[in-house]
């Protein structure tokens, strides 16, 4: 199985990436193919509401050759699990992540909800406040796209400002590791209803 994590932070090796790597680690241990795609800091325009994706129905955005959207969306389509990560910018996702969400949701719906049935998870890096709204913004894409969203031990957010600071948020790292195990369980359970759910126990790493 394959998990693709999309990093919406312009900081390629900042706190958002650290959280995403922590989620992916348990999946890699279970044999999943994992990949982090850098979106933040790259050119991606917002949706123009031109409805060409509804006319063409080719699983692409007509403007995708002008930026990175089609490349990144293609990787999302190849995955069994899609993990979106964003820093908190004025209590919402980064501009690049918002552009991706708007276009990915529209192209998916235009092509018969092609994201449906995939596992979706959102991860947020934050200095202090606003992370819950960022978390909601990314989850909205999953729910309207008929994706399956696993729970974890808390909202999937980690606290820290400077790059690497989130490594000191032990609760966040425990949550991310559990989220990875929950994604693995969910992916396995889709083909095996007897798979035991990884219930969190206090103090578990």
C-alpha positions as CSV (number, residue, x, y, z in Angstrom):
1,X,0.0,0.0,0.0
2,X,1.1,3.6,-0.5
3,X,0.8,6.7,1.6
4,X,1.5,10.2,0.1
5,X,2.0,13.2,2.5
6,X,1.8,16.6,1.0
7,X,3.7,19.3,2.8
8,X,2.0,22.7,2.5
9,X,4.8,24.6,4.4
10,X,7.3,26.7,2.4
11,X,9.8,25.5,5.0
12,X,10.9,22.3,3.3
13,X,12.4,20.9,6.5
14,X,10.3,22.7,9.1
15,X,7.9,21.5,11.8
16,X,5.2,20.4,9.3
17,X,7.6,18.0,7.6
18,X,8.8,16.6,11.0
19,X,5.2,15.8,11.9
20,X,4.5,14.2,8.6
21,X,7.6,12.1,8.9
22,X,6.5,10.9,12.3
23,X,3.1,9.8,10.9
24,X,4.8,8.0,8.0
25,X,7.3,6.1,10.1
26,X,4.9,3.4,11.5
27,X,3.6,3.0,7.9
28,X,7.0,2.4,6.5
29,X,7.7,-0.1,9.3
30,X,4.6,-2.0,8.2
31,X,5.8,-2.2,4.6
32,X,3.9,0.8,3.1
33,X,5.5,2.8,0.3
34,X,5.7,6.3,1.6
35,X,6.5,9.7,0.0
36,X,6.5,13.3,1.1
37,X,5.6,15.8,-1.7
38,X,6.8,19.4,-1.2
39,X,4.0,21.7,-2.2
40,X,4.7,24.8,-0.1
41,X,6.9,27.3,-1.8
42,X,6.1,26.1,-5.3
43,X,3.9,27.7,-7.9
44,X,0.2,26.7,-7.6
45,X,-2.7,29.0,-8.6
46,X,-6.1,29.0,-7.1
47,X,-9.2,27.4,-8.8
48,X,-10.6,29.6,-11.6
49,X,-14.0,27.9,-11.6
50,X,-13.8,27.5,-15.4
51,X,-15.5,24.0,-15.1
52,X,-13.1,22.6,-17.8
53,X,-12.5,19.7,-15.6
54,X,-16.2,18.8,-15.7
55,X,-16.1,19.1,-19.5
56,X,-12.9,17.0,-20.1
57,X,-13.2,14.6,-17.2
58,X,-9.6,13.5,-17.7
59,X,-8.6,13.6,-14.0
60,X,-6.6,16.8,-14.6
61,X,-6.9,20.6,-14.2
62,X,-6.7,22.4,-17.6
63,X,-4.3,24.9,-16.0
64,X,-2.2,22.2,-14.4
65,X,0.6,22.4,-16.9
66,X,1.3,26.0,-15.8
67,X,2.1,24.9,-12.2
68,X,2.6,21.8,-10.0
69,X,-1.1,20.9,-9.5
70,X,-1.4,18.0,-11.9
71,X,1.9,16.5,-10.8
72,X,0.9,16.6,-7.1
73,X,-2.7,15.5,-7.7
74,X,-1.5,12.5,-9.7
75,X,0.6,11.4,-6.7
76,X,-2.5,11.8,-4.5
77,X,-4.5,9.6,-6.9
78,X,-1.8,6.9,-6.8
79,X,-2.0,6.7,-3.0
80,X,-4.2,4.5,-0.7
81,X,-3.7,7.1,2.0
82,X,-3.4,10.9,1.6
83,X,-2.0,13.0,4.4
84,X,-2.1,16.8,4.2
85,X,0.2,18.9,6.3
86,X,0.1,22.6,6.8
87,X,1.5,25.3,9.1
88,X,-1.0,27.7,10.6
89,X,-1.1,31.0,8.7
90,X,-3.6,33.5,10.3
91,X,-5.7,30.6,11.6
92,X,-5.8,28.8,8.3
93,X,-3.8,26.7,5.9
94,X,-1.0,28.0,3.7
95,X,-2.0,29.6,0.4
96,X,-0.5,26.7,-1.5
97,X,-2.5,24.2,0.5
98,X,-5.7,26.1,0.0
99,X,-5.2,26.2,-3.8
100,X,-4.5,22.5,-3.8
101,X,-7.6,21.7,-1.7
102,X,-9.9,23.8,-4.0
103,X,-8.7,22.3,-7.2
104,X,-8.3,18.7,-5.9
105,X,-11.8,18.7,-4.6
106,X,-13.3,20.1,-7.8
107,X,-11.3,17.8,-10.1
108,X,-12.2,14.8,-7.9
109,X,-16.0,15.6,-8.1
110,X,-15.8,16.3,-11.8
111,X,-14.5,12.8,-12.4
112,X,-16.9,10.8,-10.3
113,X,-15.4,11.5,-6.9
114,X,-12.1,9.7,-7.7
115,X,-10.7,10.4,-4.2
116,X,-13.6,8.4,-2.6
117,X,-12.5,5.5,-0.5
118,X,-9.0,6.7,0.1
119,X,-7.8,7.3,3.7
120,X,-7.4,11.0,4.5
121,X,-5.6,12.6,7.4
122,X,-4.7,16.2,8.3
123,X,-1.6,17.3,10.3
124,X,-1.0,20.9,11.6
125,X,2.0,22.7,12.9
126,X,1.2,25.8,15.0
127,X,2.9,28.3,17.2
128,X,0.0,29.0,19.5
129,X,-3.5,29.4,18.2
130,X,-5.7,28.7,15.2
131,X,-4.7,25.1,14.5
132,X,-8.2,23.7,14.9
133,X,-9.4,25.7,12.0
134,X,-6.5,24.6,9.8
135,X,-7.3,21.0,10.8
136,X,-11.0,21.5,9.8
137,X,-10.1,23.1,6.5
138,X,-8.1,20.0,5.4
139,X,-10.7,17.6,6.8
140,X,-13.4,19.3,4.8
141,X,-11.7,18.1,1.6
142,X,-11.7,14.5,2.8
143,X,-15.3,14.5,3.9
144,X,-16.8,16.1,0.8
145,X,-14.6,13.7,-1.3
146,X,-16.1,10.6,0.4
147,X,-12.7,9.7,1.9
148,X,-12.3,7.8,5.2
149,X,-10.8,9.7,8.1
150,X,-9.2,7.9,11.1
151,X,-9.2,9.4,14.5
152,X,-6.2,9.5,16.9
153,X,-5.4,10.4,20.5
154,X,-6.0,14.2,20.0
155,X,-6.4,16.7,17.2
156,X,-3.4,16.1,14.9
157,X,-1.4,19.2,15.8
158,X,2.1,20.0,17.1
159,X,3.4,23.2,18.7
160,X,6.6,25.0,17.9
161,X,7.7,28.1,16.0
162,X,11.3,27.7,14.9
163,X,12.1,24.7,12.6
164,X,12.5,21.6,14.7
165,X,10.8,23.0,17.8
166,X,7.8,20.7,17.5
167,X,10.2,17.8,18.3
168,X,9.8,18.9,21.9
169,X,6.0,18.4,21.9
170,X,6.0,14.8,23.1
171,X,2.2,14.6,23.1
172,X,2.1,15.6,19.5
173,X,4.7,13.0,18.5
174,X,2.8,10.3,20.3
175,X,-0.3,11.4,18.5
176,X,1.4,11.3,15.1
177,X,2.8,7.8,15.7
178,X,-0.6,6.6,16.7
179,X,-2.1,8.3,13.7
180,X,0.3,6.3,11.5
181,X,-0.7,3.1,13.2
182,X,-4.4,4.0,12.8
183,X,-3.9,4.6,9.0
184,X,-2.2,1.2,8.7
185,X,-5.0,-0.4,10.6
186,X,-7.7,1.3,8.5
187,X,-5.9,0.3,5.2
188,X,-5.6,-3.3,6.5
189,X,-9.1,-3.4,7.8
190,X,-10.5,-2.5,4.3
191,X,-9.5,-6.0,3.3
192,X,-9.5,-7.7,6.7
193,X,-12.3,-7.0,9.1
194,X,-10.5,-9.0,11.8
195,X,-7.6,-6.5,12.1
196,X,-7.3,-5.2,15.7
197,X,-7.7,-1.5,16.1
198,X,-4.6,0.2,17.7
199,X,-6.3,1.6,20.8
200,X,-4.1,4.2,22.5
201,X,-3.0,3.4,26.1
202,X,-1.6,6.2,28.3
203,X,2.1,6.5,28.1
204,X,2.3,4.6,24.9
205,X,4.9,5.9,22.4
